[in-house]
Amino acid sequence: MKYGIFSGALWGLDTVVLSMALVMLPFLGAPEAAMASALLHDVLCAIILLVYMGVRGRIRDTLAAVKTRSGKAVMGAALLGGPLGMTGYLIAINNIGPGYTAIISSFYPAVGAFLAFIFLKERMRTGQLVALMVALTGIIIIGYSSSGADVPGTAWVGILAAVTCVFGWGSEAVILAWGMRDDAVDNETALHIRETTSGLVYLLIVGPLFGVMGFTLHATPTLATGVIALAALAGTVSYLFYYKAIDTIGASRGMALNISYSAWAIVFGLILLGAVPTPLQVVCGIAILVGTVLAASPNWRELKFTRSSVK
């Protein structure tokens, strides 16, 4: 369980640090900011992982894994979770705002749990499902409380994009869990394949398609991109823990713990930005953390505040 908790905490850190970069020049107020930052983020994650796997002497393992059926499945999962899921997320933000996007996209663990039940035969107890719904409710309330009355773009486009995001992220975890059942693909090689595939697709297809390559090149030698690199570092470590969680406790429970990032983002927002949360956000944050831990725990009686509780 500890891997899932760490993945959520570090993704919350990634989210806050990335938000800091987006209020710096040249990203501040730029229409290309969201897509360009996503491109830079995934490319930098791929580079960090390349260095990490190189230092560990595991590049050959990744190349061998790519040739397997499971490795190719991971590449497909990368397209669903990276370019498809994240692009849908960003399009949704641009059309219905971040609050409503957070509400809809937070349901990806529920979709993933359903797909895991169908294809992986993973089962969650009734209590775990209720706990997951409590955590999702907390996310919905936080998202709704941060939403304005008006939407910035076309509502149906934003809703469709957010639903696409939910499907992409939910199915990614299930395909990854299936792929990592093969001894040739472990959590590290799977992540290396995922980030490399995602980074290349952003560079060669998504960036040119959305016309952000010129802006991205202009933004690269700036302090803001250095901040994005720090976010990418936190995100890479988060992904390492997330993939380890999926590999050890399954897709459903791994996703349940990963969405705790919404609560951790409140904590890191306070630490790094001085953003004092409202009492409602504090209550929802606690509900999210408790709900995700209970959702990932098949036997609640075994939960104790000891070293055994994070195994």
N, C-alpha and C positions, 0 to 999 in steps of 0.2 A: 504493500500500500504506500510505503514511503516514496517510491518512485513517482507515483501519480500525484502525491501532495507536492513534491518538489517541482514537478512539471507545471502544475497550476501556479505555484508561487513565482517561478521564474518567467512564466508567460505574462503574469501580471506585471512584473518588472519590465519586461520587453514592451508591453503596451504603454506604460507610463513614459519610458525613455523615448519611444518612438513618437509619442505625442509632443515631447519636448523638441524634437527635431522639426516637427511640422509647423512650429510657431517661430522658426528661425528662417532667415533668408537663405536661399531663394524660394523656399517652399511656402512661406507665409502668404496666403491669399492667392497662390497660383492654382489654376484649375487642373494642372497636371500633377499636383503634389501627391495626391493619394496613390495614383497608379505608379508614378515614378518611385515613390518611397517603397512600395511593395516590391517593385522590380529590384531596387538596390538591396532591399532587405534579404530577398531570397538568393540573389547572386552572392552577396556577402556570406550568407549562411553556407552556401555551397563551397565557397573558398575556404571558410573556417573548417568545414568538415574535411575538405581535401587535405589541408595541413594536418588536422587531427589524425586522419587515417594514415597519412604518410609517415608521421612520427611513430605511429604504432605498427608500421610495416604491414598494413592491411589493404593496400591498394589492390593487390592481386586477388584478395578475397572478394572485393567488390566486383572486379572484372569477371571473376568466375561466377559470382552470383547472378550477374546480369544475363548470362547465357542460359540460365535455368528457366523453367516455366514459372516458378515462383518469383524470380527476379523480374521477369517481364510483367507479372501481375502487379508487383510493387511499382513499376514504372507507370502502369495504368492508374494505380491509386494516387500516384504523385500528380497526375494530370487532374484527377477529380478533386483532390484536396488543395493543391496549389493554385495553378492558373484558373481552373473552373470555380472552385470554392471561394478563393480570395478575390478574384475578379468580380464574382457575383456579390460578395460582401461589400466591395468598394462601390459598385454601381448602385447598390441599395442605399448606402450612406448618402450618395450624391442625389438620390431621388426621394427618399423618405426620411433622411436624417439618421444620426447615429443611435438615438434612443430606440426608435421603432425597429431599426435594423438589429440591435442587440436583442430585442424581445423575440423576433422571429428566429434569428440565427441560433439562439440559445437552445432551440429544440433539437439540434443535431444529435445530442446523446440519446434522446428518445427514439429518433429514427435509427440511429446506429444500434441501439439495444434491440429494436424490432428486427433489423436485418441480421444481427448476430444470432438471434433466436431462430430465425428461418434457416440461415446458411451455416452457422457454426454450432447450433444446438446449445448455445449459452443461455442459461436461465437465471433470472433474477427473482428472488422471493418477493411476495406482495409488499412486505415492509420496505424492501430496498427500492421498489418502484415508487412507493409513497414518499420515501425520503428524497428520491430524485425529483419528484414533482414539487416538493417543498423548496429544494434548491432552485429549480427553474422558476418557481413563483417569486423567489427573492430577486432573481435576475430580471424578471419581467417588471417588477415594481421599481427597481433601480432604473431600468431603461425607460419606463413610462414617466417617472419623475423627472428625467432629464430631457424629455421630448417637448418640443414646442408645439403650439397649436397648428402651425402651418408646416407643410412638407415642402422641401426646396425644389422638387422636380415633378416627374410624372409618377403618380402613386402606383399604378398597376405595373409599371416597369420595375419600380423599386421592390414591390412585393414579390414579383416573379424572380428577380435577381436574388432576393434573400432566401426564397425557397430553393433555388438552385444551389446556393451556398450550403443550406442545411443538408441537402442530398449529397453534395460533394464531400463535405466534412464527415458526415455520418458513414457513408459508404467507404471512404478512405480507410478508416480504422478497421472496418470489417475485412476488407481485402488484405490489409497489412497483417492482421492476425492470422488469416489463412496462409499468406505467403511465408510468414515466419515459422510455420509448422515444419517447413522444409529445413533440414539441417544445413543446407548450403546457404541459407539466408538467415542471418541473425539480426538482432535489433540495430546494430551499428551499420552493417552493410545495407540493410533496408533503408535506413535514414540517409546514408550516403547516396544511394540510388535515387531516393525521393528528392532530395534537395538539388542534386545535379540535374535531374530531369526537369524539375520546376524552374531552376535558374536558367537553363538553356531555352525552355519554351518562352519564358518571359523575355529573354534577350532577342530571340529569333522570330517570335510570332506576336506575343501580346504587346510588347513595347512598340514595334513598328505599326501594328494594327490600330493602336490607340493614339499613335502620333506623339509619344512622349520621349523618344530616344534623344532628340535634340536637347530637350530640357534636362534629361537625366545626365547627359554628358556635361552640360553646363553646371549642373549641381554637384557633380562628383568631387571636384577639388575644393570643397567648402567645409567649414566646420560642422555644418548640419549633417553632412554625410558621415563625418567622424562619429557623431552622436548616433546615427543610424547603425553604424558598425558596432557600437556598444550594445544597442538594442539587439542586433543580429547575434552577438555573442551570447547574450542572455537567452535569446530565442533558440539558438542551437543547443545549448545545454538543456533547455526546457524540452526540446524535441528528443534529445537523448534519453531523458528520464521518461518521457511520454511513451516512446517506443519500447523502452524496457518494461514499463507498466503494462502495455498491451501484451507483450510477450509473456509476462509472468502471471498476470491476473485476468487477462482477457480483454476484449475490445469494450464490452459494456461497462465494466468496472473502471477501466482506464479512462474512458471518456467521462464517466461520472466525476472522477477526481479532477480531471483536467479543467472542467468548467469552473472550478473554484477560483480561477484567475480573476473572475469578476470581483470577488471579495479581496483578493490580494492586491488588485489594482487600487482599491480604496486605501489600503495600508501604505503602499508605495507612493501614492499620490500625496498622502499626508507627509511622508518622510522627505520626498524629493521636491515636491511643488508647494508644500505648505497648504494644500487644499484640505480644509477641515471638513470632514463628512457631517452630514445632518444626522440627527438621531434615527431617522428612518433608514438611512444608508447603513448605519452601524447595525441596526437590528437585522436588516436584510443580509448584510455581510456575514453576520454570525449564523443566520439561517442557511446561507449558502455553504459555509464551511462545515457546519454540522450535518446538513443534508447530504453533501457529497461524500463525507466520510462514512455515514450510515449506508448510503447507496452502494458503496464499494465494499461493504462488510457483510458477508453472507451469514455470519453468526454474531449478533450484537453482544451476546453474553461474554464473548472473548475480548471485547474492547475494554482495555484497561490503560491507565496512564502510566504504562511501564514501557520498557524497551520492546516488549513483545507486541505492543500495539501498533508499531510501524513496520512490522515485517511484511 
